[in-house]
């Protein structure tokens, strides 16, 4: 078995990827990424897999969550940086517990563990439900929406598209300027 060194671990979850838009996908992805980076994590997850008849008996979401907590509690592991990108793209449904609500609960549980060698970074558009859960947990919050650099980048991108698009090249100058002005002012930093 390959010996993995004690280095910082980066785990990336993108909610644009369908399978990760749900609690089970979040937990499974974190578990798999962790076990690929440490022999101790690999051994613990292998034991968990064996306890579930080598995968033929599906673990519940709560069992996956407990396994993740157990892994993160293992002593002597390098710092794990968990980056959760585009949390706002996790779906909201009318069900009693929507996928986003379940994912937010999982993230909240991870933060509340207060694992010394774990850092979590969440990116999202400013959505009320996300802010309500994560706001009180945040050590540091940075908002790029409305920042001059963000707004300028959006304006430059819109200008580029309008000036290089095959169909838009034929538009009148006034129409192009109106499109640029409207899209830039309505973008709201996104």
C-alpha positions in Angstrom: 0.0 0.0 0.0 1.3 3.5 -0.9 2.3 5.6 2.1 0.7 9.0 2.0 2.6 11.9 3.6 1.1 14.3 6.1 0.3 17.2 3.8 -2.5 19.7 3.7 -5.6 18.2 2.1 -7.9 20.1 -0.2 -11.4 18.7 -0.8 -13.5 20.4 -3.4 -17.3 20.0 -3.9 -19.0 21.8 -6.7 -22.8 21.9 -6.5 -23.0 22.3 -10.2 -22.3 18.6 -10.4 -25.7 16.8 -10.1 -24.7 14.0 -7.8 -23.3 16.3 -5.2 -26.4 18.5 -5.0 -27.8 16.3 -2.3 -26.6 15.4 1.3 -25.7 11.8 0.2 -23.5 13.1 -2.6 -21.8 15.7 -0.4 -21.0 13.1 2.3 -19.9 10.4 -0.2 -17.7 12.9 -2.1 -16.0 14.0 1.1 -15.4 10.4 2.3 -13.9 9.3 -1.0 -11.7 12.4 -1.3 -10.4 11.9 2.3 -9.7 8.2 1.9 -7.6 9.0 -1.3 -5.4 11.3 0.8 -4.5 9.3 3.9 -3.9 5.7 4.8 -5.7 6.2 8.2 -8.8 7.6 6.4 -8.6 4.8 3.8 -8.4 2.1 6.5 -11.3 3.6 8.4 -13.5 3.9 5.3 -12.5 0.4 4.2 -13.7 -0.9 7.6 -17.0 1.0 7.2 -17.4 -0.5 3.7 -16.8 -4.0 5.0 -19.4 -3.4 7.8 -21.9 -2.8 5.0 -21.3 -6.1 3.3 -18.7 -4.7 0.9 -21.2 -2.1 -0.4 -24.1 -4.4 -1.0 -25.9 -2.9 2.1 -26.3 0.8 1.5 -25.4 3.0 4.4 -27.9 5.6 5.5 -27.1 9.3 5.3 -26.8 9.4 9.0 -24.3 6.5 8.9 -22.3 8.3 6.2 -22.3 11.5 8.3 -21.1 9.6 11.4 -18.4 7.9 9.4 -17.2 11.3 8.1 -17.2 12.7 11.7 -15.2 9.6 12.8 -12.6 10.2 10.0 -12.2 13.8 10.9 -11.7 12.9 14.5 -8.7 10.7 13.7 -5.6 12.0 15.4 -2.5 13.1 13.6 -4.0 14.0 10.3 -3.1 17.0 8.2 -5.4 20.0 7.9 -8.3 19.4 5.6 -9.5 22.4 3.6 -13.1 21.7 2.4 -14.2 24.1 -0.4 -17.9 23.9 -1.1 -18.5 25.8 -4.3 -21.9 27.2 -5.6 -24.0 26.1 -2.6 -26.8 28.2 -4.0 -27.1 25.8 -6.9 -28.2 23.0 -4.6 -31.9 22.6 -5.3 -34.7 23.9 -3.1 -37.9 21.8 -3.3 -41.4 22.1 -1.7 -40.7 18.9 0.3 -40.6 19.0 4.0 -36.8 18.8 3.9 -35.3 20.1 0.6 -31.9 18.9 -0.7 -30.4 22.4 0.1 -31.8 22.3 3.6 -30.2 18.9 4.2 -26.9 20.0 2.8 -26.9 23.1 5.0 -27.6 20.9 8.0 -24.6 18.7 7.1 -22.3 21.8 6.7 -23.6 23.1 10.0 -22.8 19.8 11.7 -19.3 19.8 10.2 -18.7 23.4 11.5 -20.1 22.6 14.9 -17.7 19.7 15.3 -14.9 22.3 15.7 -12.3 19.9 14.3 -9.0 21.7 14.8 -7.4 20.5 11.6 -10.4 21.3 9.3 -11.2 24.6 7.5 -14.4 25.1 5.5 -14.9 27.6 2.7 -18.4 28.0 1.2 -19.1 30.0 -1.9 -22.6 31.1 -2.8 -24.8 33.9 -4.1 -26.4 35.7 -1.2 -29.5 33.6 -0.5 -31.6 34.2 2.6 -31.8 30.5 3.6 -28.0 30.0 3.3 -27.2 33.2 5.1 -29.6 32.3 7.9 -27.8 29.0 8.6 -24.2 29.9 7.7 -24.1 33.5 8.9 -23.9 32.7 12.6 -21.3 30.1 11.9 -19.0 32.2 9.8 -15.6 33.1 11.2 -15.1 35.4 8.3 -17.5 36.4 5.5 -16.4 38.1 2.3 -19.0 39.4 -0.1 -17.9 40.1 -3.7 -21.3 41.2 -4.9 -21.4 44.9 -5.7 -17.6 45.3 -5.3 -16.1 47.6 -7.9 -13.8 45.0 -9.3 -16.6 42.5 -9.6 -18.9 45.0 -11.3 -16.1 46.1 -13.7 -15.3 42.5 -14.6 -18.9 41.9 -15.5 -19.1 45.1 -17.5 -15.9 44.1 -19.4 -17.3 40.6 -20.1 -20.6 41.9 -21.4 -18.8 44.4 -23.6 -16.6 41.7 -25.0 -19.5 39.4 -25.8 -21.5 42.2 -27.4 -18.5 43.3 -29.5 -17.5 39.8 -30.6 -20.8 37.9 -31.1 -21.4 37.3 -34.7 -25.1 38.4 -34.6 -24.5 41.4 -32.3 -21.8 42.8 -34.5 -24.5 43.9 -37.0 -26.5 45.8 -34.3 -26.6 49.6 -34.2 -24.1 51.2 -31.8 -27.0 52.6 -29.7 -28.5 49.1 -29.3 -25.2 47.6 -28.2 -24.7 50.4 -25.7 -28.2 49.9 -24.3 -27.6 46.1 -23.9 -24.3 46.7 -22.2 -25.7 49.3 -19.8 -28.8 47.2 -18.9 -27.0 43.9 -18.4 -24.2 45.5 -16.4 -26.6 47.4 -14.1 -29.0 44.4 -13.6 -26.1 41.9 -13.0 -26.0 42.8 -9.3 -22.4 41.6 -8.9 -23.1 38.2 -10.5 
